[in-house]
Amino acid sequence: MARFLIVYAGRGGQTKIIAQLLGEGIRIAGHEARLADVAEIKSQDDLTGYDGYAFGSATYHGDMIPGMKTMLFLAEKAGLEGKIGGSFGSYGWSGEAVTRIFDTMRHVFNMDMASGPLMLKSAALEGGTKMAQDYGRELAAKAP
Ligand SMILES: Cc1cc2nc3c(=O)[nH]c(=O)nc-3n(C[C@H](O)[C@H](O)[C@H](O)COP(=O)(O)O)c2cc1C
């Protein structure tokens, strides 16, 4: 059984809902998923010991939530190279946070990334619930 860590950052709760659904998808696939608000990640030790990671942030003013930026600097030193990775987040119209997190995980951390980031306006709209669960399944399917 692989272990996944899902870290989310948002203001209004939509990104947290996506994180929860993604975790469901991982668990449905038979693996373990731990959810953490970004404020719970205080040191790089909090990021070690997992096979895969999904980092998510809502986009505000064209940017990610500041706590997620801080966490990504911790993650840089956590030895995530080759680990399974994905990014997600709720957005309104541009969603820069999600692609920036994805690109950082791929190009800086050199992780084994999902086919792309998961961007949803709301998990409640346009099949979002299933898309979020399916993203969890996609990450889980990369586990050995
Ligand atoms: C003040 C403000 C600024 C926002 N700026 C952006 C933005 O630049 N790009 C975007 O795609 N969405 C933007 N949004 C929309 C939020 O990303 C969207 O409401 C999202 O669902 C919030 O997720 P959360 O509930 O996890 O915080 C903005 C929303 C507010 C209230």
The ligand as a Tripos MOL2 file, in Angstrom:
@<TRIPOS>MOLECULE
LIG
   31    33     1     0     0
SMALL
NO_CHARGES

@<TRIPOS>ATOM
      1 C1        -10.2820   38.7940   -4.3230 C.3       1 LIG1
      2 C2        -10.2890   37.6040   -5.2300 C.ar      1 LIG1
      3 C3         -9.3120   37.4620   -6.2070 C.ar      1 LIG1
      4 C4         -9.3080   36.3520   -7.0780 C.ar      1 LIG1
      5 N1         -8.3390   36.2600   -8.0460 N.ar      1 LIG1
      6 C5         -8.3800   35.2160   -8.9320 C.ar      1 LIG1
      7 C6         -7.4350   35.1400   -9.9850 C.ar      1 LIG1
      8 O1         -6.5390   35.9620  -10.1390 O.2       1 LIG1
      9 N2         -7.5400   34.0880  -10.8590 N.ar      1 LIG1
     10 C7         -8.5080   33.1270  -10.7210 C.ar      1 LIG1
     11 O2         -8.5340   32.1940  -11.5160 O.2       1 LIG1
     12 N3         -9.4210   33.1790   -9.7350 N.ar      1 LIG1
     13 C8         -9.3920   34.1960   -8.8340 C.ar      1 LIG1
     14 N4        -10.3070   34.2760   -7.8280 N.ar      1 LIG1
     15 C9        -11.3420   33.2020   -7.7040 C.3       1 LIG1
     16 C10       -10.9470   32.1300   -6.6840 C.3       1 LIG1
     17 O3         -9.8000   31.4190   -7.1090 O.3       1 LIG1
     18 C11       -12.1310   31.1310   -6.5790 C.3       1 LIG1
     19 O4        -13.2010   31.7740   -5.8800 O.3       1 LIG1
     20 C12       -11.7770   29.8170   -5.8830 C.3       1 LIG1
     21 O5        -12.9030   28.9690   -5.9130 O.3       1 LIG1
     22 C13       -11.3470   30.0370   -4.4370 C.3       1 LIG1
     23 O6        -10.9400   28.7970   -3.8840 O.3       1 LIG1
     24 P1        -10.9620   28.5220   -2.3130 P.3       1 LIG1
     25 O7        -12.4140   28.3960   -1.9130 O.co2     1 LIG1
     26 O8        -10.2310   27.2420   -2.1260 O.co2     1 LIG1
     27 O9        -10.2810   29.6670   -1.6270 O.co2     1 LIG1
     28 C14       -10.3170   35.3650   -6.9530 C.ar      1 LIG1
     29 C15       -11.2940   35.4910   -5.9310 C.ar      1 LIG1
     30 C16       -11.2870   36.5960   -5.0950 C.ar      1 LIG1
     31 C17       -12.3580   36.7180   -4.0090 C.3       1 LIG1
@<TRIPOS>BOND
     1     1     2 1
     2     2     3 ar
     3     2    30 ar
     4     3     4 ar
     5     4     5 ar
     6     4    28 ar
     7     5     6 ar
     8     6     7 ar
     9     6    13 1
    10     7     8 2
    11     7     9 ar
    12     9    10 ar
    13    10    11 2
    14    10    12 ar
    15    12    13 ar
    16    13    14 ar
    17    14    15 1
    18    14    28 ar
    19    15    16 1
    20    16    17 1
    21    16    18 1
    22    18    19 1
    23    18    20 1
    24    20    21 1
    25    20    22 1
    26    22    23 1
    27    23    24 1
    28    24    25 2
    29    24    26 1
    30    24    27 1
    31    28    29 ar
    32    29    30 ar
    33    30    31 1
@<TRIPOS>SUBSTRUCTURE
     1 LIG1         1 GROUP 0 **** ****
